[in-house]
Amino acid sequence: MIVMGAVAGTMGALLGLGGGVFLVPFLVLAAGVPIKTAVGISLITVIATSSTVSAHAAGRQLINLRLGMLLEVATAIGGVMGGLTAYYLSEKTLEILFAAVATGVAIVMLTRLNRRNVISEPDADPGMLGGRFFDAEAGRTVIYRVKRIRLALLVSLVAGNVSTLLGLGGGILKVPVLNAWCGVPLRAAAATSAFMIGVTASTGALIYYGQGHILPTLASATVLGVLAGSRVGLRLAERIRARRLKLIMSGILAIVAALMLVRAVR
């Protein structure tokens, strides 16, 4: 469990997804844990990943607090809805949903490999919800504006629901959508998502704990691994180019989706 948590924490911090998209398949396919228990444990580890990544990103202007707080309102509502919905869905249905969401996100990321959401003018106004940060890859401070805020709110509502249903933390939807359609650079989208997913996961984790799906011993062992892995992922993220991060994200999501779909149809 500690090793699985370390791998999930590394990939979650590297891509800003929270690690749930990797941990849930690990627990279900490799450890034989029932999917609802795996989702509950994953939500606990998402909180740990969010805390580690947010602390690391603080002071670097990567986290867009205004955008994050706005979207978190919709995400929290979706999280409560997802926790209540999960009680009525079968494990097979949850596995198929997991595979479908992962496949869709992988396709979106592939379509955005060479797009960068930055404004070239150094004195440009980022707007009310936009921001600026120093991009080590570009070697300068970059500016971005947030577009299609209504779409971002809608996706955040869905992400909150999917987060609690599947133990993903919501970053699996927020990061690609913020990057692909809302004008937020990948690194800023990942950091802002990491800030939000902890709140979302807290909402869902309470519901799963109340239903008896979270095993404290397994959860605590996994969290230890996630905390160590998150630090490794943060260091790797600073050295890998954004295009390569998108390729890694798409490839891993495709593999995970295939494995979960095979399990669901057996």
N, C-alpha and C positions, 0 to 999 in steps of 0.2 A: 504493500500500500504506500509506503514511503517513496519507493522508487517510481511508482506510477504517478504519485503526486509531484515528484520532482520533474518528470518529463512534461506533465501537463502544465506545471507552473512555468517552466522555461518557454514552452510554445505560447502559452497564454500571454505572458508578459512581452514576448517578442512581437506578437501580432495585435495585442490589445483586445483579445477576445475573452479573457478571463480564465481560460483553460478548460472550461466545462465541455467544450466541443471535442476535446481530446480525452478528458478524464472519464466521461460517461461511457464511451465505447470501451475504454480500457477496463473499467469495472465490470461492464456487462459481458464483454467477449472474453477477456482474459481471466478475470477473477470469479466469474459466475454470479455476480451480485444482481438481484432483481432490479429492473430498470428504475422503479420508483425509489428504491433505496439508493441507487447510484445517483439519481437526480438530486435527492436530498443532501447526500454527501458533497456532491459537486457544488451545490449552492453555498455550502459552508466554505469550501475552498475558494470560491469566487470572491467571497468577502476578504479572505486573506490576500489574494492576488491584487485586488483593488487597493487595499491599504498599502501594500508594498510599492506598487507602481505609482500611485498618487503621491506618496512621500518622495519617491525618486524624482518625479516630474515637477514637484513644487519648486518655484523659483526659476524655472527655465521657460516659463510662459507657454508651455505646450498645452496645458489644460485651459480650455475656454470655459471659465466658471459661469459666465452669464448664459451661454448656450447650454451648458450642462444642467444648470438649475432649471431652466425652462423646459428642456426635454424630459427631465426626471419626473416632472409632475405627471406627464402622460405615461411614462414608463411605470411608475409606481401603481397607477390605476390598472394598467395592463397586468402587472405582477399579481395583484390580488385576484383578478379575473382568472389568470392562469392557474393559480393554486387551487381555486375552487373547481375549475374545469377538470384538472388532472384526476380528481377523485372519481370521475365517472368514465374515464377512458381506459381501454385495455392496454396491456404492455405492447402488443403487436401494433396497435394504432400509434402509440408514442414512438416506436422504433421507425415506422414508415414516415411519420412527420419529421423525425430527426434527419433521416436520409434525404427527404425532399428539400428541407431548409438548407442543409449543407450543400447540396448540388446547386441550388439556385444561387447561393452566395459565391460559390466557386466560379460560376459562369460570369457573374457580374464583375468579379475581380479581373478575370482574363480580358474583358473588354476595356479595362482601364489601365493597362500595363504602362503605357507611355504618356499618360495624362498627368500634369502637375497643376494643382489648383493654387497658383501663386500670382500675385500682381507684380509686374516688373518695376513700376514706379516706386521709388523709396519713400516718397511723401504722400502716397495715396491714402485716402480715408477708408479704413476697414469697415465702417458702418457700425451700427449699434451692437450687432452680435458677432462681428468679425474679430480678427486678432492679428498679432504679429509675433514671431519668435525667431531665434537664431537657428538657421538650418545648417548643420555641419556639412551636409552633403553639398549644398550650394555655396557654402563659405560666406554667407551673408544673412542679414535679417530679411525674412520674407513676410509678405502681407497677404491676407486672404479675406474675402467677403463671403458671408453665409447666404446661400440662395435657397429658394423653395422651402421656407420654414414650415409651411403647412404639411408638406410631404414628410419632413423630418419629424413633426409631431405625430403624424399618423403612424409612421414606421416605429416610433418610440413606443406607442401604445401596443402595437403588434409585438415588438421586441420584448416588452415587459411580460406579455402573455406567453410568448414562446420561451422566454427565460425560465419562468417558473414551471412550465410544462415539461421542459427538456433539460433543465439544469445548466443553461448556457450562459447566463449572466446578461444576455441581451446584446453583447458586443458583436456577435456573429451577424446581426442585421445592421446595427448602428454604424459600425466602422465602414463597411462597403457602401452603404447608402450615403452617409455624410461625405465620403470621398468621391463617389461616382456622380452624385446628382446635386449635392448641396454645397459644393465648392470648398470643402475643408481638406487641406493636405493630409496625407495618410498618417504622418506622425502625430499631428494635432488631433486628428479624429481618434486615433488609438488611445492617446493620453486622456482625452475628454471622456471617451467611452469607459476607460478603466476607472475614472473618477465616479461615473454614474452606476456602474454595474454592482458596486458594493451595496448601494442603497436598495437597488432592485432585488438583489439576491437575499438581503435581510428580510424583505417582505415575504418572499416565497419560502425561505428556510423556516420561518416561524410556523407556517401552515403545515409543511412536511413534518416538522418535529411534533406538532400537535397530533398528527395522524400516525405517529410511531414509525415513520420511514427512515429516520436518521439514527444510525447506531453510533454513539459517542466514541467508542474505542476506534472503530474504523475511520471515523471522521477526523479525530485528533491525529492519528498516524498520517493520514493523507495531507492534512494541513501542514505538518512538519516538512514533508517533501515539497509541497507547493511553495512555502516560504523560501526554501533554499533554491528551488528551481527558478523562481521569479527573479531573483538577483542575477542569476546567470543569463536569463532571457533579456534583461534590461541592458546588460553589457554587450550582448550580441547585437541588439537592435541599433546601438549607436554606430556599429561598424558595417552594417549591411545596407546596401542601397535600397531605396524605396521600391524600385521595379522588382528586385529580387525578393523582397518581402512579399509582394503581391503574388509572385509565382509560387513561393513556398506556401502561402496561405491557400491558394487555389488547389495545389497538388494534394496537400494534406486533407483538405475538406472533401475532395473527390474520393480519396481512399477511404476515409471514414464513412462517407455516405454509402459507398459500395458494400462495406462490411456490415453496416447496420441493416441495409436492405436485404442482404443475403440471410441474415439472422431472422428478419421479420417474415420472410416468405418460406422459410424451412418448415 
